[in-house]
């Protein structure tokens, strides 16, 4: 089983942020909050720069396989 499945956490990198420059940084890693309904509608819920979770277009992000050591570091930030 992958580290992602064991931890239950998914990570993405932001590729686009047009109109949301204060909320999202391009090329930054974000934590995904599971939201099946949003994903079925083409959105993804991430914890953005405000520290809260918000919906953004899925195509603005690419999923990452993050090694366990990096996951631990991201959790601490």
ZIPE-V883975 format. One record per helix or strand. SS is the DSSP state (a for helix, b for strand). FROM is the first residue (numbers start at 0). TO is the last residue. If there is no record, write none. Layout:
SS,FROM,TO + SS,FROM,TO
This chain:
a,2,6 + b,9,13 + b,28,31 + a,35,39 + b,42,46 + b,52,56 + a,57,59 + b,60,63 + a,67,75
